[in-house]
């Protein structure tokens, strides 16, 4: 074998080894990622929003808007902030009744907390 053929073969072998090592590192990294608390919550959030809408409709506030945001500060638990945009015709007593009924709706996600508030009219 010639010296250049040997160099080319050695270079290809080193390159192949480097590709295998890099691919292996990326594979290990993706397998080692911790479980995200956001996984699998979309369906339950949709159901929760529908349950809130049903309560609002029952309280004669079917045109109310719902703004639901979620946050995870510690990588394990979820914090939901629910802002309800009530129509102007809802008075203070009705608002308290609506608040009580909305707070009784469970989000159904383990370790999640929900903060409910109303936007200014």
Secondary structure, 3 states (H helix, E strand, C coil): CCHHHHHHHHHHHHHHHHHHHHHHHHHHHHHCCCCCCCCCCHHHHHHHHHHHHHHHHHCCCCCCEEEEEEECCCCCCCEEEEEEECCCCCCHHHHHHHHHHHHCCCCCCCCCEEEEEECCC
